[in-house]
Amino acid sequence: MNRRERQSAILRLVRERTLSTQAEVAEALRESGFDVVQTTVSRDIAELGLVKVRAPSGRLVYAPQGSSDADRLHALGSAMRRYAVAVEAAGALVVITTPPGYANALAQAMDEAAHPSIAGTIAGDNTIFVAVHDSVSTSAFKDELAGFLLQGAA
């Protein structure tokens, strides 16, 4: 099998699995029928421009450059539209209101999105407190989240 096929397989594998190390990528390739060594995988990862991103589990995993950030923000927008009812700034926090029972699902989606402005979330039954990093304007972040609610509205 040639380099192009091997690199295509690597891209497919990092999209399908949580692979954190070159050894894990090499093992996954071997399971897929490729006879590879770690140095070949290292070179392929560099040529493909793969980056490490934080998976929902918190583990750093390989991903194609740029695609995972867009995917996570898209998922956050979808979750906001699905679960959020209101968003408001309250001092150093952004407060999100959901229907009863949905705050934990939305907070989980926010945590998995790993948005760079979010320092952390605390969820109750229908309310989420979102702490933003000190360098982020609470009002501007509230506006960003509220913008998700307006997407797709007629």
N, C-alpha and C positions, 0 to 999 in steps of 0.2 A: 504494500500500500504506500502511496506517495505522501509527500508532505502536505499537500492541499487536502487530501482526504483525512489525514491525521488531525490537522488543524480544524477542519470542519467538525470532526468528532469531538475535539476539545470544547469548541463553542457550544455544541449541543449538550455535552455533559455538564458544563458549568451552569447552563440554564436549567437543567433538570435536577441536579443534585447540589448538595452543599459540600463543596470540596475546598478544604482550607489549606492544604499543603501540596507541593509538587509531587510528593510521594503518593498522596491520595489521587491526584490527577493521573499519574502514571499507572496506578493500580486499576483505576476505572477504564483507562485505555486498554490495558491488558485484558480486562474482562470483556471488552468490546472487540477483541481480536487483533489488537495492535501490539507488536513486539517493540517496546520502547524502553529506554533508560531515562533516568532522572535528568541528565544533561540535555537530552533532546527535548524533554518536556519544558525545561527551564527556557531554552531558546524559543520554543513555540509560544510560551506564555508571553515572553518579551515581544516577539514579532506580532502577536495578536493584540498587544496593548491591554491585556487583562489587568484589572485592578482588584484590590480587596475591598469589599464592602461589608457592612454589618448586616448579618442575616437576622430574621425575627428572633432567633434564639440568643442573639448577642454575639455569636461567633463570627469571626472574620472569614469570609469566603471569596473565592474568585468569581468575577463577573466581567462581562464585556464593558468597556469603558463607557460611562455616561448612560447606558441603557437602564441600569437598575435604579438610579436616582429618579429618572423620569417615571419609571414604572411605580416606584414607591409613592411619588407625589400623586400620580394618577389614582392609585389605590386609596390614598388619604382623601382625595377629592370625592371619590365614589362613596367612601364611608361617611364623610361629612354630609353628603346629599341624602344618604340612606337614613342616618340616625340623628343628625343634629336638627334642633328646632330653633335655637337662638344662640348667638355668640355676643359676648360683651366684655369690655375691658373693665377690670376692677383692681385698681392700684397696680401692683406688680404681677397680677395674674390675668389670664384670659379665662372666662367662665363660659362653658358650653352647656346648654340645656338640651336634654333628649327626652323622648317619651319614657315613662317608667320602665326600668329594666334594660335599657340600651346603653347606658353610660359606660359600662365595662367593655362592651364590644367596640365602641368607638375609641375609648382610651387605648385598648389593645392595638387597634389599627394605627393610632397615632404613634404609639411606641414602636411598632414595626416599621413605620414610615421613616423613622430616624430623621425627622426634619431637623435641619441644623439650628433652627431657632428655639427648639424645645429642649428645656433642661429636664423636664419630667412632668408626669401627669398623676393626678389622684382622682379616682372615680368613685362615686357613690352609686345610687340607684338611677338617678336621672340628671346628675350634675357631674361635670368634670372640671377640676381646677388644673389649668395648664400653666406651669412656671416657664417663663422664657429666660434665655440667657441675658445677662446684664447689658450686653452690647446691642440688644434688640429692643426696638420700640414696641411696647405692649399694644399701643393703639394701631400701629402699622400691621402687627401680626394678627390682631383681631380682624382688621380689614381684609387681610389675605384669607383667613379662614372663612369669613362671611362671604367672600367672593366665590368660594366653592358652592355655597348654598344657591347662588344666583345662576351658576352655570346650568344651561339647559332649560332655564325658566323662560317661558314665553311671555 
